[in-house]
Amino acid sequence: MSKKFTLLTPDGSHRVLLHTCCAPCSSAIIEIMMQHGIEPVVYYCNPNIYPKKEYLIRKNECTRYAQSLGLEIIDADYNHEAWLERMKGMENEPERGARCLNCFKMRLLDTARYAAEHGFTVITTTLASSRWKSLEQINKAGRWATSHFPGVIFWEQNWRKGGLQERRLAIIKEYNFYNQQYCGCEFSMQRLLK
């Protein structure tokens, strides 16, 4: 990992609520935070993941990783029906389209709400580590979500840089993580069937 990579939260706090999509995406981010004296509390909020079996596999992998590092993990309720309702009319949107932005907003709004209710001042997300996602959409959704909760800041961080992608691959091998082949929702799964 690059020695030049330094990490500071926007407000200098040492505790961050980290919205987590999966263990592979979280791994290097959690590691670099801890190396810089930042304690991530893992917030697993992913009502988009389908089927439920897939959701549980990913949640269990996140839990396994967090527990191996002595970190707290919070499991938000799995409400796929509410997610589907929110995505109505966007089922045929392409990846990185309006559906993805709406999905990010839903998940990060829930993260910001939890942060506000539990004394966190900073949230960020592992979604920003995926090259398959739009960093612009993720940051827009994060800013929008935290705008509803004064006192909570969205930490815009490009988690793809500073050697984190390479370190992520090494941790995936080291922990033998389940590494999914699609974003999580049934609409993104469709590309696998083509």
Residue pairs with C-beta under 8 A, 6 or more apart in sequence:
1 28
1 32
1 162
1 163
1 164
1 166
1 167
2 162
2 163
4 162
5 32
5 161
5 162
5 163
5 164
6 36
7 32
7 33
7 35
7 36
7 38
7 157
8 36
9 16
9 38
9 122
9 155
10 122
10 153
10 155
11 121
11 122
11 153
13 121
13 122
14 37
14 38
14 39
15 38
15 39
15 41
15 120
15 122
16 33
16 38
16 39
16 40
16 41
16 120
16 122
16 123
16 124
16 155
17 40
17 41
17 43
17 111
17 114
17 115
17 118
17 120
17 122
17 123
17 124
18 26
18 29
18 30
18 33
18 40
18 41
18 42
18 43
18 123
18 124
18 125
18 126
19 43
19 45
19 107
19 108
19 111
19 123
19 124
19 125
19 126
19 127
20 26
20 42
20 43
20 44
20 62
20 73
20 125
20 126
21 46
21 58
21 125
21 126
21 127
21 130
21 184
22 58
22 61
22 62
22 126
22 180
23 58
23 61
23 62
23 64
23 65
23 175
23 177
23 178
24 61
24 168
24 171
24 172
24 177
24 179
24 180
25 126
25 127
25 129
25 130
25 168
26 42
26 62
26 65
26 126
26 129
27 65
27 167
27 168
27 171
27 172
27 175
27 177
28 129
28 159
28 164
28 165
28 167
28 168
28 171
29 40
29 126
29 129
29 159
29 164
30 40
30 42
30 65
30 66
30 69
30 71
31 167
31 171
32 162
32 164
32 167
33 39
33 40
34 40
34 69
39 71
40 71
41 71
41 72
41 73
41 74
41 120
42 62
42 66
42 71
42 72
42 73
42 74
43 73
43 74
43 76
43 111
43 114
43 123
44 59
44 62
44 63
44 73
44 74
44 75
44 76
45 76
45 107
45 110
45 111
45 114
46 55
46 58
46 59
46 76
46 78
46 107
46 184
47 76
47 77
47 78
47 79
47 80
47 82
47 83
47 106
47 107
48 80
48 83
48 103
48 106
48 107
48 183
48 184
48 185
49 55
49 58
49 78
49 80
49 184
49 185
50 80
50 184
50 185
50 186
50 189
51 186
52 78
52 80
54 180
54 184
55 78
55 80
55 184
57 178
58 178
58 180
58 184
59 75
61 177
61 178
62 73
63 73
63 75
64 175
65 175
65 177
66 72
66 73
67 73
68 175
74 114
76 110
76 114
83 103
83 106
83 185
86 102
86 103
86 106
87 99
87 102
87 103
87 185
87 187
90 97
90 98
90 99
90 102
91 99
91 187
92 187
93 99
93 100
93 187
95 132
95 183
95 188
95 191
96 133
96 134
96 137
99 185
99 187
100 133
100 134
100 137
100 183
101 134
101 137
101 140
101 141
103 185
104 125
104 127
104 137
104 138
104 141
104 142
105 141
105 144
105 145
107 125
108 123
108 125
108 141
108 142
108 144
108 145
108 146
108 154
109 144
109 145
109 148
111 123
111 125
111 145
112 123
112 145
112 146
112 148
112 149
112 152
112 154
113 148
113 149
114 120
115 121
115 122
115 123
115 149
115 152
116 149
116 151
116 152
120 152
121 151
121 152
121 153
122 152
122 153
122 154
122 155
123 142
123 145
123 146
123 152
123 153
123 154
123 155
124 142
124 154
124 155
124 156
124 157
125 138
125 142
126 159
127 133
127 138
128 135
128 138
128 139
128 156
128 157
128 158
128 159
128 160
129 159
129 160
129 164
129 165
129 168
131 160
131 165
132 183
133 183
135 158
135 160
139 154
139 156
142 154
142 155
142 156
143 154
143 156
145 154
146 152
146 153
146 154
171 177
172 179
181 192
182 188
182 189
182 191
182 192
